[in-house]
Amino acid sequence: MFDIFKASFKSRPPEGTRVYAVGDIHGHKERLAALHRLIVDDAARSSERRRVIVYVGDYYDRGPDSAGVVEMLIEHPLDGFDSVFLKGNHEEIVLRFLDGDLDTGANWIAHGGNTMLQSYGVACDSAWPDYSDLVDYQQALSACFPPAHRTFLESLALSHVEGDYAFVHAGIRPGVPLSRQEGSDLMWIREEFHESDADHGYVIVHGHTPVKKVVNRFNRIDIDTGAGFGRALTAVVLAGTKRNFLQV
């Protein structure tokens, strides 16, 4: 499936820059590869000399190949693009679990963490594991987790700015400058941000909250269209005052 939606606003990235922002991937390696092909084709038809691709986080969980998604992002970045990788709440949970925080483990596994474990070769048979299972899963994942993947997770940014656009995983707390935002809000916030009609100083491009159709407003763009639940994987294309959307 391939759709393009078009809209124009006054906000714009830097002159001569074309920005692609990819929504929550959630373990869907093949969809990501297909979206990459669309992005490369779109960029080849464009006139902007600088090309940036921003991934808004949630590479892990729910889909069939979390490990493959991260491996692709590390080993096969798009040639000719500046790549920016943001941290989602699912990456934050994985790091906590690797560091021994078992309290978050059961809820995480029940919400898609089981498929992440399986993608790394850790057998996970229970949707609601008991404490001894969590210990086993944590030890097994720590033992097999590639050092390059750990380095990738630890290097993830919480925000990125291009011209009039700021990119985060979940959103921002209204009324607080981007430079003073808490990481917990950038990765987890929902209702207070979604319900705000404020001018945030930037148009906030985010994911985190799945929507059936892209939310495209003057102050925010939600590009999590539910790939983790079998729906489309979306990228917004920002160039000049135009906003286009690619989906697979």
BELFENVEN-V864281 format. One record per residue. N is the residue number from 1. PHI is phi in radians with two decimals (* if undefined). NEAR is the number of other ideal C-beta (glycine too) atoms within 10 Angstrom. Layout:
N/PHI/NEAR, N/PHI/NEAR
This chain:
1/*/8, 2/-2.52/10, 3/-2.29/11, 4/-2.17/11, 5/-2.00/14, 6/-2.18/9, 7/-2.75/14, 8/-2.11/10, 9/-2.43/15, 10/-1.37/8, 11/-1.15/16, 12/-2.70/19, 13/-1.35/20, 14/-1.02/15, 15/-0.98/9, 16/1.35/11, 17/-2.04/18, 18/-2.02/24, 19/-1.97/27, 20/-2.00/25, 21/-2.10/25, 22/-1.78/26, 23/-1.30/32, 24/-1.06/32, 25/-1.55/32, 26/0.86/30, 27/1.38/28, 28/-1.70/24, 29/-1.09/21, 30/-1.16/14, 31/-1.15/18, 32/-1.08/25, 33/-1.06/14, 34/-1.15/17, 35/-1.16/24, 36/-0.99/20, 37/-1.10/11, 38/-1.13/17, 39/-1.13/20, 40/-1.08/16, 41/-1.12/10, 42/-1.12/18, 43/-1.10/18, 44/-1.14/8, 45/-1.61/6, 46/-1.71/11, 47/-1.80/8, 48/-1.19/16, 49/-1.44/9, 50/-1.77/15, 51/-2.19/21, 52/-2.19/20, 53/-2.15/21, 54/-1.99/25, 55/-1.78/27, 56/-1.53/29, 57/1.79/31, 58/1.08/29, 59/-1.41/34, 60/-1.71/29, 61/1.39/27, 62/1.33/23, 63/-1.36/27, 64/-1.41/14, 65/-2.52/19, 66/-1.03/29, 67/-1.06/21, 68/-1.17/18, 69/-1.09/26, 70/-1.14/26, 71/-1.07/17, 72/-1.09/17, 73/-1.13/20, 74/-1.34/14, 75/-1.58/8, 76/-2.33/10, 77/-1.13/14, 78/-1.19/15, 79/-1.18/7, 80/1.51/11, 81/-2.02/19, 82/-1.42/14, 83/-1.76/12, 84/-2.19/18, 85/-2.03/23, 86/-1.75/27, 87/-1.66/25, 88/-1.69/29, 89/-1.12/21, 90/-1.22/28, 91/-1.19/23, 92/-1.06/20, 93/-1.15/22, 94/-1.06/26, 95/-1.08/15, 96/-1.07/15, 97/-1.13/23, 98/-1.05/15, 99/-1.49/9, 100/1.74/12, 101/-1.41/13, 102/-1.44/15, 103/-1.08/12, 104/-1.52/15, 105/-1.14/22, 106/-1.11/18, 107/-1.13/11, 108/-1.07/23, 109/-1.08/24, 110/-1.20/13, 111/-1.94/14, 112/1.93/19, 113/-1.15/26, 114/-1.06/21, 115/-1.24/19, 116/-1.12/29, 117/-1.02/26, 118/-1.09/17, 119/-1.17/21, 120/-1.68/17, 121/1.53/10, 122/-1.65/19, 123/-1.17/10, 124/-2.35/19, 125/-1.77/8, 126/-1.98/13, 127/-1.26/10, 128/-2.27/9, 129/-1.19/21, 130/-1.50/9, 131/-1.06/11, 132/-1.13/8, 133/-1.11/17, 134/-1.06/19, 135/-1.04/14, 136/-1.11/14, 137/-1.12/22, 138/-1.11/19, 139/-1.15/12, 140/-1.16/16, 141/-1.15/19, 142/-1.06/14, 143/-1.24/9, 144/-1.85/12, 145/-1.23/16, 146/-1.11/13, 147/-0.97/7, 148/-1.13/12, 149/-1.24/19, 150/-1.11/14, 151/-1.06/10, 152/-1.04/17, 153/-1.08/19, 154/-1.27/10, 155/-1.64/9, 156/-1.12/18, 157/-1.50/15, 158/-1.68/18, 159/-2.74/19, 160/-2.69/19, 161/-2.15/14, 162/-2.38/22, 163/1.08/15, 164/-1.49/16, 165/-1.97/22, 166/-2.08/21, 167/-2.01/29, 168/-2.47/32, 169/-1.37/30, 170/-1.83/26, 171/2.61/27, 172/-2.32/27, 173/-1.45/17, 174/-0.99/16, 175/1.53/9, 176/-1.93/12, 177/-1.00/10, 178/-0.96/16, 179/-1.17/6, 180/-1.96/8, 181/-1.21/18, 182/-1.43/13, 183/-1.01/13, 184/-1.09/12, 185/-1.23/19, 186/-1.05/27, 187/-1.76/23, 188/-2.27/15, 189/-1.08/23, 190/-2.38/12, 191/-1.00/9, 192/-1.05/13, 193/-1.28/23, 194/-1.06/16, 195/-1.48/8, 196/-1.42/17, 197/-1.77/8, 198/-1.27/10, 199/-1.43/10, 200/-1.50/19, 201/1.56/13, 202/-2.34/20, 203/-1.38/23, 204/-1.60/24, 205/-1.73/25, 206/-2.62/28, 207/-2.23/31, 208/1.40/25, 209/-1.87/17, 210/-1.14/16, 211/-2.29/16, 212/-1.29/10, 213/-2.37/13, 214/-0.86/20, 215/-1.61/15, 216/-2.22/16, 217/-2.08/13, 218/-1.17/11, 219/-1.98/16, 220/-2.81/20, 221/-2.34/26, 222/-1.73/26, 223/-1.95/25, 224/-1.54/27, 225/-1.74/22, 226/1.50/19, 227/-1.00/27, 228/-1.14/25, 229/-2.00/12, 230/1.52/10, 231/-1.68/16, 232/-1.28/21, 233/-1.76/26, 234/-2.12/27, 235/-2.23/25, 236/-1.65/25, 237/-1.99/20, 238/-2.02/27, 239/-2.67/20, 240/1.00/14, 241/-1.70/13, 242/-1.65/13, 243/-2.18/22, 244/-1.94/16, 245/-2.32/21, 246/-1.89/22, 247/-2.44/22, 248/-2.33/20
